[in-house]
Each structure stands twice: as C-alpha cells, then as structure tokens.
C-alpha cells in the first residue's frame, strides 16, 4: 500500500444541466480525485487551497474518507475558487458561466513533510507551473507521476506544460487535447508523439466512447458503460483519474497489465459519478455497488473467440 | 453452413481522400458485404442491378470469391449506379460529389429460386421498399434478417422503413441515425425504442469509437482497433455488416453470445477495409492476417480483474 499525493482544486461548483441546477456545492479536481481514490483505502493527502468561506463540513467529509488535509491551505479572509457551468442538451459540451480564481490565483502548493516520499503523485488539472512545484518538493522520486491537464494550459502555458511533462510517467487528456498537443489526428500517432515529450503511458479519455491506454508496445481500450442517462458529467474525468491513481497506489504495480485494470476501475467509478449532481454519488458508494458494476464491465467487453 | 442472401448496390465509386483519388473503381454495398462474407465460405448470393457498362472482370472477381450472381440483373444499354465522394481531413465526414442512380432507379430485385430458403438475409442500405420486396420473395422465413439503413431513408421513406423494420431481427445504424430514428440521445434509450419498431437486436456503429450490440437484456461494446491511418473509409460499414452476417450464416447460431463474436469479426474485417482504396484490401486478405488481427482485438479489450 503506497502513499498518494493529490494536487488540484478544492472548490465550489454551481452546475446547470437539462435536469436541474445546483447552488454552490462541493467540487474541484482534488475533491473528486480524493473521493475516488478513497475507495482503495490508500494513504492519500490533498494539496490545495481554499478561503475561510469554505465549509468545515466539506473538509470533514474528505477527512472522514481518509484524505489527509495538512496540505490544504486555508486563507484567512480569502475566498474559495468558484466555477459555474451550464451543460448543453447532449451533455458533451458546456459553457463556463463563471470562473473566480480567488485564493487559487496565488496558490503556492506545500506537500506535507510526511508525504514527500509518496510512491504515486496525481497532478490534477492546474497550471503546469504549480504541478511542477509539487514534483520539486518530493524527497524521493515517485514510482509513478500521473498528470491531468487540458487545452487551456496548451493555449496559455505550453512551455510550462512541456517542462512538467518531462518528469511524469502518465498523462491523461481527452482526444481533442491529444490532437491539439501533437497536431496528429490519429490517436495512435498522437500517443507516439507524446512519448517523446516525456510520459511513457498515455491515457486518452473519450467520454461516452471510453478511454484508451497506450505505451510504446501496447494499446488497451476500455469502453464507457452505456448509460440510460448522464445526469451531471462534472468531475467524471477527475473521478476517472482518482480511481486510476488510487488503484495503482494500492497495488504498487506499475506494469501495463496493472494499468489496464486501473483504467477499468477509473471508468467504473466515473460511471457512478455522473449519476447525480457533483460529488453526491461518490460520497455514498458501496463496495458491492462497485463490484456489481465491474461485473457489468466484464460482460460489456469480454468475449471468447475460437480462432479457426 | 447456411445460405446468405445479400441485397445492395453493385456500383462504381470514385473517391477522393487526403491521400489521393481514384477513377471509377468497384464499389457498392453488396460488393463489400459479399467480399467480407466470402471470408467464411458461406453459400451467398448477391441480389443487385448493373448496366452493361459494368466490367466483366468485376463480376468475375465476385464470382471467384464464391458470391452467386444469378440475382444480379445486367441491363442492356443501361448504366451502372455511380457514386463519387470526397472525404474531409478528419475522415469522419465527406461530401457527396455525384450520385447517378442510373439502372438502380428501377431496381426490382429478384431473389434466385435456389436462395429463397436462405437462413440469413442481409439487406444492405437501399430504399426500404426494395428491402421489403426481397423479404416478400423468401419461401421460408429466414432465421435472421439483418437490415442496414441510413438517415437518407429516415428523411425520405420513413413509412417504408418502419414497414420493413417490423420484419427484421437486427438493424445496423450509426449513432446519429439511432438518435434521429428515436429522438433519444442516450443510445441505451434509443435501442429500447428500436426494439418496439421490430428488431430484437440493435447494432450501433460508431466508426472510430467501435460498435455496440444491444438486445433487451444485454449490451456488448466492441471498440474499433486504433489505427495509425485511415486511408479510405468507403465500404467500412458494409464490410462490418458482411463480416457480421457471414459469421452468423456460417455458424447458424443466433444467440447474443454468438452475435458478440460476429461483431468482433465485422470490426476486424472493417479495420482492413479502410487500409486501401475501395475493395483493394478486401480482395487480397489472408486467413492468417485475419487471425493476427483478431489476436490484436483480444489484447486490445481483454482484461483480468480480481474482484476483491
């Protein structure tokens, strides 16, 4: 059982979907990652920042799930990062209505002393300079560094992104972002260009079409479970990353075969995340529910073919 | 080993892709279906129509592959159906440059006497009235009728489409068409609405994202093999359908489990089809190449998870 460092936002979200809307609720990449990773009972620590407007009950929720919060700075008189968005009818696209960086604008991450020897580091979507700063604080080189990022940083901080990419093992991005980062339409070609930028594993998230895991010699395709209804996609990508990182930290096995299983766990957890608003579904998720859905994943994808 | 009736176009195609362009080459739904099904050495017959401008060598090619051509009418002085299209850079969309129906405009299909007891009927993409006429000619009810269609018929012959759908077992359409046909965005919900229209199996083709097989109780997701390059997508859907139908005709097993394997074979053959212009790759495809790619499909999708 390894230690897991999670860096990312802990935030307020306000969400509108065709099914309804929320007031400010608990959100943020580190929140979703932490909740997903907590399913594996790993020793995890969140590195983040909030204002003193952030409810103690939200912090208690994460702490109760076993996420160490020493690295979450609470800024006196500061306001917590706030994001608000509205999803379109197809749930695959959204408009950002409000982004208030607030305390996040001056986020200077501090990895707690006791986690500077963590085996796994999950760099949630943030400025790549902040992600790099976390890596520089590690006393021992982590066994696996996973980085999540997005097109915004490709547009606005590409140099910093390339710098941090040299120090990571796995990148998780969506298909459009992989194309933007490499100028390659074929995802196979895109993955090969990304290896040259640093990571030896590339995870390409395709939303309702599943996720691809590449390394130089192998490729694995985990479809997404076809759902009757996607209620709120917010946090699905972070939940995927949290399940992926949590499973790797739990098993301490960094092989392609084990990363395949990590992708399946990530997809499984993400399929729950979208069933309710925000973190609601992830707060109350039982092991037996997860087992049942893993079984569904098996029957969704497994076949027995006799080569004649 | 059952008999397979294939109805669809036998045609000239002229294709432009970012990789080059062709003159008039062999094309048509029945052609691609027949070539794919021929991999299973089934006793198949094509039902179609051409003009006497159609080269004997193309007919010989199909005959040589074991496709019975008694049902392919050759109209003296008539011209063969011609389609020309240009693919966009992403290969996922195309513009139709020319559609000349020619002899197809008056196509009155005739199922050869000896194939009116076929176990499997593959209704390639055509006017649903023509598809219905083929079914009406069968002396015995086929064990499995598979229908391929497209948005054009939903726009222009919806009533006829609904009529023929009442008599089929499997429909193959793409994701956007499933949504158009049902008004449901969720493919799970779309499949459920389609059952009510007739078929008990629904295959939803998602191009580079693979294919889904649904029946009321089960769902199976076959991803597409990630390819470095798609050279020419023309005929990929028909090749999928031909592999699917051919495997079912060969095995005579109409269970969900066997249809899963049929989907895998269809996807595998389609992954070859797109490697060269038109039918070129399908004309010269060895059993060992297919076996090798089936192995790739296995390692692409199969995982071993221990539920803890």
Interface residues (C-beta under 8 A of the other chain):
Chain A: X89 X90 X91 X185 X186 X187 X188 X189 X206 X209 X210 X212 X218 X219 X220 X221 X222 X223 X226 X227 X228 X229 X230 X257 X260 X261 X264 X291 X294 X295 X298 X299 X300 X301 X302 X303 X304 X305 X307
Chain B: X89 X90 X91 X185 X186 X187 X188 X189 X206 X209 X210 X212 X218 X219 X220 X221 X222 X223 X226 X227 X228 X229 X230 X257 X260 X261 X264 X291 X294 X295 X298 X299 X300 X301 X302 X303 X304 X305 X307
